[in-house]
Amino acid sequence: MLKCVGVSKRFGGLQALKNVDFIVNDGEIAGLVGPNGSGKSTLLNLVSGVYKPDSGQILLQNEEISKLPPHVICAKGVTKTAQTVQSFPEMTATENVLTSVLFNKKKDDETDGVTKAHELLTFVGLDKEKFDVKAKNLNVVELRRIQLAKALATNPKLLLLDELLTGLTPKESDEAIQLIKQINKQGVTVLLVEHVMRVIMGLCSRVIVLHHGEKICEGSPKEVCTDDNVVKVYLGKRFTFGEEEA
């Protein structure tokens, strides 16, 4: 689904990414982890077209998308949720999702946009009584649900999730994990950035680890969580599946 080859990005004197290579297979849930400032969000922004790489290639189903603008990349099936929740504060939850529904609507599609927006809001778990509430009056968890509904409204092939579960309670995180699994079962490939290793281990078949803009490890969650270098620079403790070691 996605292939990055030698991807590098510099912001002035800061080398945000350096020669990063990885793939995301069609239909999988892959995780992207690493310390703060390791380049995770920058990498998602490169894939989604927010930034352009200084060098290297980004390919979606073998088509290079490195130089395309974000709206074209989105139309090709790549959608990203933002780390910081973004919305139209004066618009209702329904209207926020409707913007994405209309962006993706084909000329011959007779589906009612509002109905589609309501279906998506229901799917992501937003209470029906909140559909007509302005975004500025909703809490962060509700705004994250709206953000996910907006992303799904574009009918993505590849969904990029940038710390979607940040700030959620354990119960809310478990609900989000099940929702992501459900989205994946519908044929959507997922690449997610997340710091909570319980989430990574519960969701991902493969994990890529970044440190100072370089890939330092890639493998199954078990392989990554027991890698000496990953433990040293990121985790601090060694993990095994389902339990923690001192």
C-alpha positions, 0 to 999 in steps of 0.5 A: 500500500505504502512505500517510503524509500530514502525519505529525508526532511530538514527544517533549517538546521534540524534534520527531522528525517534521514533516509527513512525506508519502510513499507506498509502492507495492504490491509495491515495495521502498522505502528510508528513509535519513538521519543518526542521529536523523533520525526513521527508526525513529520513522516505522516505529514510527508505521506499526506502531502502537508510537507514535501520530502527533500529527497527520497520517494513516497509511493502509494500502490506503486504510484509516486505521490511525493510531489502531489498537493494534500487534496490530490493525495486525499482524493487518491485515498490517503487521509490523516487525522491531526495530532491536535484536534482541528474543527470548524468551531462554529459549525455543528458536528454534522456540518463538520463531517459534511465538509468531508462528505461533500469533498469526496462526493461523486457527481453521480452519487445520490446519497444524501450528505447529511444522512451519510454524515450521521451514519459516520458519526454513529459509527465512531460513537458520537451520541446522537444528541450531539449531532447538532451541537457546535464543535466549540461546545464539545469536549476533546473526546467528542472532537476526536470522534468527529475528526475520525468521522471526517477522515472516514468520509473521504473513503480512505485506502490508507488511514494515518492516525496521529496520536488519536488516543491521546488523553483518553481514559483506559475505557475510551482507549479500549473502545477506540482500539475496537473501532480501529480494528473494525475500520481495518476489517472494512478494508482500510490500511492503518498507520498509527502514531501512538505512545501507549505501548499497550495500544500498539501491542493490541493493534499492530502486526508490525511496528517501525521505531524512529529516533532522531529522524532515523529508523532504528528498528522494525518488526513485530510488537514483541520484537520491538518491545524487547529490542535492546536499543529501543528499550534504551532510547525509548521504552526505558524498560523491557516488555514482553507480550502482556506483561512488563519486566523490571 
